[in-house]
Amino acid sequence: MGYWRTLHLFDDKKFYSGIVPQLKGEVDGLENSYLEFIRTHILGDISHLTKEEINKLIERHLKSLFSIANTMDKDFKTHLVFDSISAYQSKIDFMNQLSGHYGFCNFLAYYIFETCADFFPHVPLGKGGISRNFNINIKTLSYSVLSELDDYNDFLCGPDRMGVTNWISYEDVELLFLDKSNLHFDNNNNELAISFLTLLDIAQKNKLGFIRGQDMREHILEQLPKNKLISNSDWTNLAKNGLLFER
């Protein structure tokens, strides 16, 4: 049946300077967000738990989160042990056996969209990636950047393939913008190609990167604070061709 993929604006500078240190336990500040994550993602109603029980639950989960985060590379895309495994099934087995991995992937998506990415607006990619909407020479810079964005990050998305699949930085967006003359598409009615170019222009003007997700828990993410990266008033003056602003 395929998967439902979406493309969003992403503040990579904030992610690396502020969020990654929190995910590694180097800086405090995750407790309240993790409490809300437990309430919405894991347990639902937690009113029956005492404050002490809740604190112990958060402490246990964060310990697991920090452990995994500290085995990621500097780009926070590669788990050093996972990346050293060559056989596909062995990779799956490793993820299934890695304590806390499921929660790590889910919280990563949740916290990114709480702090440094906006769920709305986004480009609804459907069941495909971005590059398939263009006729791109494989020797171009555009091809290289879009290949990175389209690449599926198995570890970040996890065994259930629901969550963040990859991202690119503002610097990558800038390179793609400068090379967008190579982003050819045949049909002027190709809405996904037009939508992507609209979001590309907006990302470049606002010095933002891109993040791509797959089968994310929309009913939760769309409730997070909106317009963190670009204010609602600023959107009134920006092109919106093909962008999805609400479900």
C-alpha positions in Angstrom: 0.0 0.0 0.0 2.9 2.4 0.5 3.5 5.1 3.1 2.3 8.7 3.5 5.2 11.1 3.3 5.3 14.8 4.1 7.9 17.6 3.9 8.2 20.4 6.5 10.3 23.4 7.3 13.0 22.8 9.9 15.3 25.0 11.9 18.5 22.9 11.8 20.5 25.6 13.6 18.2 25.4 16.7 18.2 21.6 16.5 22.0 21.3 16.7 22.7 24.1 19.0 19.8 23.6 21.5 17.9 20.4 21.0 20.7 17.8 20.5 22.4 18.8 23.8 19.1 18.2 25.6 18.6 14.9 23.9 22.1 13.9 25.1 21.4 14.9 28.6 24.1 17.7 28.5 21.4 20.4 29.2 18.3 20.1 31.3 14.8 20.9 29.9 13.2 17.7 28.6 11.2 16.8 31.7 7.9 18.7 30.9 7.9 17.8 27.3 8.6 14.1 28.1 5.7 14.2 30.6 3.4 15.4 27.9 4.8 12.8 25.4 4.1 10.0 27.9 0.6 11.3 28.3 -0.1 11.6 24.6 2.0 8.8 23.2 2.4 6.1 25.8 -0.1 6.0 28.7 -2.9 8.4 28.0 -4.5 9.2 31.4 -1.8 9.4 34.1 -4.0 10.8 36.8 -3.8 7.5 38.7 0.0 7.8 39.1 1.6 9.6 42.1 4.0 12.4 41.4 6.8 10.1 42.6 5.7 7.4 40.2 5.6 9.9 37.3 9.1 11.3 38.1 10.5 7.7 38.2 8.9 6.9 34.9 10.3 10.0 33.3 13.7 9.4 34.8 13.8 5.8 33.4 12.7 6.8 29.9 15.1 9.8 29.8 18.0 7.6 30.9 17.3 5.3 27.9 16.9 8.3 25.6 20.3 9.8 26.6 22.0 6.5 26.2 20.9 6.2 22.6 21.5 9.9 21.8 25.1 9.7 22.9 25.8 6.9 20.4 24.7 9.1 17.5 27.3 10.8 15.2 27.8 14.5 15.1 25.0 14.9 12.5 22.6 13.0 14.8 21.7 10.8 11.8 23.8 7.7 12.3 23.9 5.3 15.3 27.5 4.2 15.4 26.7 0.5 16.2 23.7 0.2 13.8 25.7 1.7 11.0 28.4 -0.9 11.4 26.0 -3.7 10.7 25.8 -4.7 7.0 23.0 -7.4 6.8 19.5 -5.9 6.6 17.9 -8.4 8.9 20.6 -8.0 11.4 19.9 -4.3 11.4 16.2 -5.0 12.1 17.1 -7.4 14.9 19.4 -4.8 16.4 16.7 -2.2 16.5 14.2 -4.6 17.9 16.6 -5.5 20.7 17.8 -2.0 21.5 16.2 -1.0 24.7 14.2 2.2 24.4 14.7 2.6 20.6 10.9 2.8 19.9 10.5 5.5 22.4 13.6 7.3 21.2 12.2 7.5 17.6 8.8 8.6 18.7 10.0 11.2 21.1 12.6 12.5 18.5 9.8 13.3 16.1 7.5 14.7 18.8 10.2 17.0 20.3 11.5 18.2 16.9 8.0 19.3 15.9 7.4 20.8 19.3 10.6 23.0 19.1 12.2 23.4 15.7 9.9 22.3 13.0 6.3 23.1 12.0 3.9 20.4 11.1 1.8 22.9 9.1 2.3 24.1 6.5 3.8 21.1 4.6 4.0 19.6 1.2 2.0 16.3 1.1 4.3 14.1 -0.9 1.9 11.1 -0.8 3.6 7.7 -1.3 6.7 8.9 -3.0 9.7 11.2 -2.5 10.6 14.5 -4.0 13.1 13.8 -6.7 10.7 11.6 -8.7 8.7 14.8 -9.5 11.7 16.2 -11.4 13.9 15.3 -14.4 17.3 15.8 -12.8 20.7 15.0 -14.2 22.4 12.7 -11.7 25.6 14.8 -12.1 23.9 18.0 -10.7 24.1 19.4 -7.2 20.3 19.3 -7.1 20.3 15.6 -7.5 22.8 15.1 -4.7 20.9 17.3 -2.3 17.5 15.7 -3.1 18.9 12.2 -2.9 20.0 13.0 0.7 16.5 14.3 1.6 14.8 11.4 -0.1 17.1 8.9 1.6 15.3 6.8 4.2 17.0 6.7 7.6 16.1 3.3 9.0 17.3 4.0 12.5 15.6 7.4 13.0 12.2 6.1 11.7 12.4 2.8 13.5 11.0 -0.7 12.8 7.5 0.6 12.4 8.6 3.1 9.8 6.6 6.0 11.4 8.4 9.2 12.1 11.3 11.3 10.9 13.0 9.9 7.8 15.6 12.5 7.1 16.4 16.2 7.0 18.8 18.7 5.3 20.3 21.9 6.7 19.7 25.5 5.6 23.1 25.3 3.8 21.8 22.4 1.8 18.6 24.3 1.0 20.7 27.3 -0.1 22.7 25.0 -2.5 19.5 23.5 -3.9 18.1 27.0 -4.4 21.1 28.2 -6.3 20.9 25.1 -8.5 17.1 25.0 -8.9 17.5 25.7 -12.7 18.2 22.0 -12.9 14.9 21.1 -11.3 13.0 20.4 -14.5 9.6 18.9 -14.7 7.5 18.1 -17.7 3.9 18.9 -16.7 3.0 22.4 -15.7 0.2 20.8 -13.7 2.7 18.8 -11.5 1.3 20.1 -8.2 4.0 18.4 -6.1 6.9 19.9 -8.1 5.3 23.3 -7.9 4.6 22.9 -4.1 8.1 21.9 -3.5 9.5 24.9 -5.3 7.2 27.1 -3.4 8.5 25.7 -0.1 12.1 25.9 -1.3 11.8 29.6 -2.0 10.3 30.2 1.5 12.9 28.1 3.2 15.7 29.9 1.5 14.3 33.3 2.3 13.9 32.4 6.0 17.2 30.5 6.3 15.5 27.2 7.2 16.2 23.6 6.3 13.8 20.7 5.4 12.7 17.7 7.3 10.8 14.8 5.9 8.4 12.4 7.8 6.5 9.3 7.1 3.2 8.1 8.6 3.7 10.5 11.5 1.1 10.7 14.2 -0.7 13.7 12.7 -3.4 14.0 15.4 -0.7 14.7 18.0 1.8 16.7 16.0 -0.8 19.1 14.5 -1.8 20.0 18.1 1.7 21.3 18.9 2.4 25.1 18.8 2.1 26.4 15.2 4.0 29.0 13.3 7.2 28.7 15.4 9.4 29.3 12.4 7.4 31.8 10.4 4.7 33.9 12.1 1.1 33.6 11.0 1.1 37.2 10.0 4.2 36.7 7.8 2.5 33.8 6.0 -0.1 36.2 4.6 2.6 37.8 2.4 4.2 34.5 1.2 3.2 32.3 -1.7 1.3 29.2 -0.6 0.9 27.2 -3.9 0.2 23.6 -3.0 1.0 23.9 0.7 -1.2 22.1 3.2 -2.1 24.4 6.2 -4.6 22.2 7.8 -6.0 18.7 7.6 
